[in-house]
Amino acid sequence: MFWLCAFAFLAGFVDSVVGGGGLIQLPALLLFLPPEQAAAVPAVLGTNKLSSICGTGMALAQYARRIPIPWQSMLPAAVTAFVLSFLGARTVSIVSPAILKPLVLVLLVAVAICTFVQTNFGRLHAPRFTARHEIWVGLLIGAVIGFYDGFFGPGTGSFLIFTFIGLLGFDFLTATASAKVINFATNLSAVGYFAATDRILYAYAVPMGICNLFGSILGARMAIWKGNRFVRWFFLAVVSVLILRYGWDVIFP
């Protein structure tokens, strides 16, 4: 329990800044849970989601108080992501998500290169669309990323941040804060599904959720204090880890 809570705290910190907390928390669950419980993969995923949503919700509250979030476009996007995340989760029973790994690897490499080469990427907040058009673009982003999160998941936060900067013209902090709105919706959809099917280990999920929450408080405050430059380099670090992880999976399946 000590190690599960420690890794949950670290996952909350990382996830609140640029996403990617699942890279830390999910392997920790598989490693430190009793073997018979770690073997029940759906219960592990449900436990991970309940713990994660605690941190995501707290991070969203932290950002909302200090960073202007474009709610008029993010709330409709969140609703779309909520619905499509559930549909994505249902699709897993038909198509194996493993087929996405090579594509995800290519996309992550492209994201890393674009962010590294464009030194001004995400530095300035300069929205490209009117409020009306931003709503429609947000709906499209919510649908695509929401389905991806339900179907496969890893890298969702990074893809959201990159998309909000690249398509909508947000800076890193606004993109990160806005990503939390979508993340919370997709996590809520997943938690609802896992809770309804009794696939959450509450004895572990609750203390991990509390630690994840405190980690997210520290991470969000650090991001707001340090600003866009800190978030950009943290983003590149997390994307690099994702590339190494999925590069390994593709080369040595």
C-alpha positions as CSV (number, residue, x, y, z in Angstrom):
1,M,0.0,0.0,0.0
2,F,2.9,2.4,0.7
3,W,4.4,2.0,-2.7
4,L,1.0,2.2,-4.4
5,C,0.2,5.4,-2.7
6,A,3.7,6.8,-3.4
7,F,3.4,6.1,-7.1
8,A,-0.2,7.5,-7.1
9,F,1.1,10.8,-5.7
10,L,3.8,10.9,-8.4
11,A,1.3,10.0,-11.1
12,G,-1.0,12.8,-9.9
13,F,1.8,15.3,-10.1
14,V,2.8,14.3,-13.6
15,D,-0.7,14.0,-14.9
16,S,-1.8,17.4,-13.6
17,V,1.0,19.1,-15.6
18,V,1.0,17.4,-18.9
19,G,-0.9,14.1,-18.6
20,G,0.7,10.7,-18.7
21,G,0.0,9.7,-15.1
22,G,-1.2,6.3,-16.3
23,L,2.4,5.5,-17.3
24,I,3.3,5.5,-13.6
25,Q,0.2,4.4,-11.8
26,L,-0.9,1.4,-13.9
27,P,2.5,-0.4,-13.9
28,A,2.6,0.2,-10.1
29,L,-0.8,-1.5,-9.7
30,L,0.3,-4.5,-11.7
31,L,3.6,-4.7,-9.8
32,F,2.4,-4.1,-6.2
33,L,-1.1,-5.6,-6.0
34,P,-1.4,-9.2,-4.7
35,P,-0.9,-11.5,-7.7
36,E,-4.4,-12.8,-7.8
37,Q,-5.8,-9.2,-7.9
38,A,-3.2,-8.0,-10.4
39,A,-4.2,-10.8,-12.7
40,A,-7.8,-9.4,-12.9
41,V,-6.9,-6.7,-15.5
42,P,-10.4,-5.1,-15.7
43,A,-10.3,-4.5,-11.9
44,V,-6.8,-3.1,-12.2
45,L,-8.0,-0.7,-14.9
46,G,-11.1,0.3,-12.9
47,T,-8.9,0.9,-9.8
48,N,-6.5,3.1,-11.8
49,K,-9.4,5.2,-13.3
50,L,-11.0,5.9,-9.9
51,S,-7.7,6.9,-8.4
52,S,-6.9,9.1,-11.5
53,I,-10.2,10.9,-11.5
54,C,-9.5,12.2,-8.0
55,G,-6.3,13.9,-9.2
56,T,-7.9,15.1,-12.5
57,G,-10.8,16.7,-10.7
58,M,-8.5,18.5,-8.2
59,A,-6.2,19.6,-11.0
60,L,-9.2,21.0,-12.9
61,A,-10.3,22.9,-9.8
62,Q,-6.8,24.3,-9.4
63,Y,-6.5,25.5,-13.0
64,A,-10.0,26.8,-13.2
65,R,-9.3,29.3,-10.3
66,R,-6.2,30.7,-11.9
67,I,-6.3,30.0,-15.7
68,P,-9.1,31.3,-18.0
69,I,-10.7,28.2,-19.5
70,P,-12.8,28.7,-22.6
71,W,-15.8,26.9,-21.1
72,Q,-18.1,27.7,-24.0
73,S,-16.1,25.4,-26.2
74,M,-14.7,22.9,-23.6
75,L,-18.0,21.9,-22.0
76,P,-19.6,20.7,-25.3
77,A,-16.4,19.0,-26.1
78,A,-16.4,17.3,-22.7
79,V,-19.9,16.0,-23.2
80,T,-19.0,14.6,-26.6
81,A,-15.8,13.0,-25.2
82,F,-17.9,11.4,-22.4
83,V,-20.2,9.7,-24.9
84,L,-17.5,8.6,-27.3
85,S,-15.2,7.4,-24.5
86,F,-17.9,4.9,-23.5
87,L,-18.3,3.8,-27.2
88,G,-14.6,3.4,-27.5
89,A,-14.5,1.2,-24.4
90,R,-17.3,-1.0,-25.9
91,T,-15.3,-1.3,-29.2
92,V,-12.4,-2.9,-27.3
93,S,-14.5,-6.1,-27.2
94,I,-14.6,-6.2,-31.0
95,V,-11.2,-4.9,-32.1
96,S,-7.9,-5.3,-30.2
97,P,-6.4,-1.9,-29.2
98,A,-2.9,-3.3,-29.8
99,I,-3.2,-2.5,-33.5
100,L,-3.0,1.2,-32.6
101,K,0.5,1.0,-31.1
102,P,2.5,1.6,-34.3
103,L,0.2,4.5,-35.3
104,V,0.4,6.0,-31.8
105,L,4.2,5.7,-31.9
106,V,4.4,7.7,-35.2
107,L,2.0,10.4,-33.9
108,L,4.0,10.8,-30.7
109,V,7.3,11.2,-32.6
110,A,5.6,13.8,-34.8
111,V,4.3,15.6,-31.7
112,A,7.8,15.6,-30.1
113,I,9.5,16.9,-33.3
114,C,7.0,19.7,-33.8
115,T,7.1,20.8,-30.2
116,F,10.9,20.8,-30.1
117,V,11.5,22.5,-33.5
118,Q,8.9,25.2,-33.0
119,T,10.4,27.1,-30.1
120,N,7.4,29.4,-29.9
121,F,4.9,26.6,-29.9
122,G,2.5,27.2,-27.0
123,R,4.3,30.3,-25.8
124,L,1.5,32.8,-26.6
125,H,-2.3,32.4,-26.2
126,A,-3.7,33.5,-29.5
127,P,-7.0,31.7,-30.3
128,R,-7.5,31.1,-34.0
129,F,-11.3,30.8,-34.2
130,T,-14.3,32.8,-33.2
131,A,-16.3,31.5,-30.2
132,R,-18.8,29.8,-32.5
133,H,-16.3,28.0,-34.6
134,E,-14.2,27.1,-31.6
135,I,-17.2,25.2,-30.3
136,W,-17.4,23.0,-33.5
137,V,-13.7,22.4,-33.5
138,G,-13.8,21.5,-29.8
139,L,-16.7,19.0,-30.5
140,L,-14.5,17.3,-33.1
141,I,-11.5,17.1,-30.8
142,G,-13.7,15.8,-28.0
143,A,-15.2,13.1,-30.2
144,V,-11.9,11.8,-31.6
145,I,-9.8,12.0,-28.4
146,G,-12.7,10.7,-26.3
147,F,-13.1,7.6,-28.5
148,Y,-9.3,7.1,-28.4
149,D,-9.2,7.4,-24.6
150,G,-12.0,4.8,-24.2
151,F,-10.5,2.4,-26.8
152,F,-6.8,2.7,-26.0
153,G,-6.0,5.6,-23.7
154,P,-2.2,6.1,-23.2
155,G,-1.1,9.6,-24.3
156,T,-4.5,11.1,-24.2
157,G,-3.5,14.2,-22.2
158,S,-0.5,14.8,-24.4
159,F,-2.5,14.6,-27.6
160,L,-5.1,16.9,-26.1
161,I,-2.5,19.5,-25.2
162,F,-0.8,19.3,-28.6
163,T,-4.2,19.6,-30.4
164,F,-5.4,22.5,-28.4
165,I,-2.1,24.4,-29.1
166,G,-1.8,23.4,-32.8
167,L,-5.5,23.8,-33.8
168,L,-7.0,26.3,-31.4
169,G,-3.9,28.5,-30.8
170,F,-3.9,28.1,-27.0
171,D,-0.7,28.5,-24.9
172,F,0.6,25.5,-22.9
173,L,-1.1,26.5,-19.6
174,T,-4.5,27.1,-21.2
175,A,-4.2,23.9,-23.2
176,T,-3.3,21.9,-20.1
177,A,-6.2,23.4,-18.1
178,S,-8.6,22.8,-21.0
179,A,-7.3,19.2,-21.4
180,K,-8.3,18.5,-17.8
181,V,-12.0,19.3,-18.7
182,I,-11.9,16.6,-21.4
183,N,-9.8,14.2,-19.2
184,F,-12.3,14.5,-16.4
185,A,-15.2,13.7,-18.7
186,T,-13.6,10.6,-20.2
187,N,-12.4,9.4,-16.8
188,L,-15.9,9.8,-15.4
189,S,-17.3,7.8,-18.2
190,A,-14.8,5.0,-17.6
191,V,-15.3,5.1,-13.8
192,G,-19.1,4.8,-14.3
193,Y,-18.6,1.7,-16.5
194,F,-16.2,0.0,-14.1
195,A,-18.3,0.8,-11.0
196,A,-21.5,-0.5,-12.7
197,T,-19.7,-3.8,-13.5
198,D,-18.1,-4.1,-10.1
199,R,-14.5,-3.8,-11.4
200,I,-12.9,-1.4,-8.8
201,L,-10.8,-2.5,-5.9
202,Y,-12.0,0.2,-3.5
203,A,-9.6,-0.8,-0.7
204,Y,-6.7,0.3,-2.9
205,A,-8.5,2.9,-5.1
206,V,-9.6,5.2,-2.3
207,P,-6.2,5.7,-0.5
208,M,-4.5,5.9,-3.9
209,G,-7.0,8.5,-5.0
210,I,-6.3,10.7,-2.0
211,C,-2.6,10.5,-2.7
212,N,-3.2,11.2,-6.4
213,L,-5.2,14.2,-5.4
214,F,-2.4,15.7,-3.3
215,G,0.1,15.1,-6.1
216,S,-2.2,16.9,-8.5
217,I,-2.4,19.9,-6.2
218,L,1.4,20.2,-6.1
219,G,1.7,19.6,-9.9
220,A,-0.9,22.1,-10.9
221,R,0.5,24.8,-8.6
222,M,4.0,24.1,-9.9
223,A,2.8,24.5,-13.5
224,I,1.0,27.7,-12.8
225,W,4.0,29.1,-10.8
226,K,6.6,28.1,-13.4
227,G,4.6,29.0,-16.5
228,N,4.6,27.9,-20.1
229,R,8.3,27.3,-20.4
230,F,8.3,24.7,-17.6
231,V,5.2,23.0,-19.0
232,R,6.7,22.8,-22.5
233,W,9.8,21.0,-21.3
234,F,7.8,18.8,-19.0
235,F,5.6,18.0,-21.9
236,L,8.6,17.0,-24.1
237,A,9.9,14.8,-21.3
238,V,6.7,12.9,-20.9
239,V,6.2,12.5,-24.7
240,S,9.8,11.1,-24.9
241,V,9.0,8.5,-22.3
242,L,5.8,7.6,-24.2
243,I,7.9,7.2,-27.4
244,L,10.4,4.9,-25.6
245,R,7.6,2.9,-24.1
246,Y,5.7,2.3,-27.3
247,G,8.8,2.0,-29.4
248,W,9.8,-1.0,-27.1
249,D,6.3,-2.5,-27.5
250,V,6.3,-2.2,-31.3
251,I,9.9,-3.6,-31.7
252,F,9.5,-6.3,-29.0
253,P,5.7,-7.1,-28.9
